[in-house]
Amino acid sequence: MRAYARLLEPLAPLKAYAGGAKQLSITQPAVSQHIKALEQELGVRIFERINGQLVVTKQGEEVVNARRKCLGCTITCGRICATAAA
């Protein structure tokens, strides 16, 4: 996944591109473009708009969960390497 995946964490609970954009200090159009690029890269819809709110799709939830697991593994690997180097 590209760096765009970092956008998933703030967007999923906020249910709005604008809120995620504010939290990440980027513009709302940039968030929309990045999510669209990520969806095209992965070949799945991550979010849908329902009654004006962003709703995470089933596939989107799987992507968000996979992102969380990957991030957790990266942090664990960093700790192991730091301990080994000490």
HELIX and SHEET records of a PDB file:
HELIX    1   1 ALA A    3  LEU A    7  5                                   5    
HELIX    2   2 LEU A    8  LEU A   14  1                                   7    
HELIX    3   3 TYR A   17  LEU A   24  1                                   8    
HELIX    4   4 GLN A   28  LEU A   42  1                                  15    
HELIX    5   5 LYS A   58  ALA A   85  1                                  28    
SHEET    1   A 2 PHE A  47  ILE A  50  0                                        
SHEET    2   A 2 GLN A  53  VAL A  56 -1                                        
END                                                                             
